[in-house]
Amino acid sequence: MRLMLLGAPGAGKGTQAKFLIDKYNIPQISTGDILREAVSEGTDMGLKAKIAMDNGQLVSDDIIMGIIKDRLSKDDCKKGFILDGFPRTIVQAEELEILMKELNIKLDYVISLNVADDEIVERITGRRVSKLTGKIYHIKYNPPVDEKEEDLIIRKDDNKDTVLKRLEAYHEQTAPLIGFYKEKGIFKEINGMQKIENIISELENIIEGK
Ligand code: AMP
């Protein structure tokens, strides 16, 4: 199963990807996570990406395609994968097509999680990530049982100003992917503002072809 989760920042892609990893035993490929790791390790790529990330802008397609080529060639991707936060531009989507042709594979579904912009801002400004497990929480709507134990952190780009810029980047550069994948006949969408259990069951129905 090869899936791509599409949606604005904070639409729930990461949360749903974590569920899909456990259920279908396939890896999540989050370009955002890979970039954050590079930033924290201070690699060349991290240094190049950091300014764009802190400003809520997209990192260059060149850097992103380098990451993806490297990642998709790893053994654990042979049984499938979940793309989370990639592609984010038409150029990336076109280059992914070329890469997948070379690897002789195809995406099964592109699933969009739809959430209204005002809810995105509310979600992201309350988002916390466990340093320990990577699990995603919300201070108000989904707090952890023990805040201290989880060692919660706030992502540097999870503030209101940056979120508004990230939303702008989403609408201008990423939303055109909806048309791109509709044309390919693999586009599906889910209302991302329902209870998590309902989103999960809609995802399962899509994946299992119900
Ligand atoms: P995310 O964790 O997916 O919200 O990504 C965090 C930040 O990393 C984004 O705001 C971008 O600056 C950068 N980023 C992640 N994935 C991509 C991508 N596919 N193309 C360009 N920039 C990306």
Boltz pocket constraint, residues with backbone or C-beta under 6 A from the ligand:
constraints:
  - pocket:
      binder: B
      contacts: [[A, 9], [A, 31], [A, 32], [A, 33], [A, 35], [A, 49], [A, 52], [A, 53], [A, 54], [A, 56], [A, 57], [A, 58], [A, 59], [A, 60], [A, 64], [A, 84], [A, 85], [A, 86], [A, 87], [A, 88], [A, 89], [A, 92], [A, 157], [A, 166]]
      max_distance: 6.0
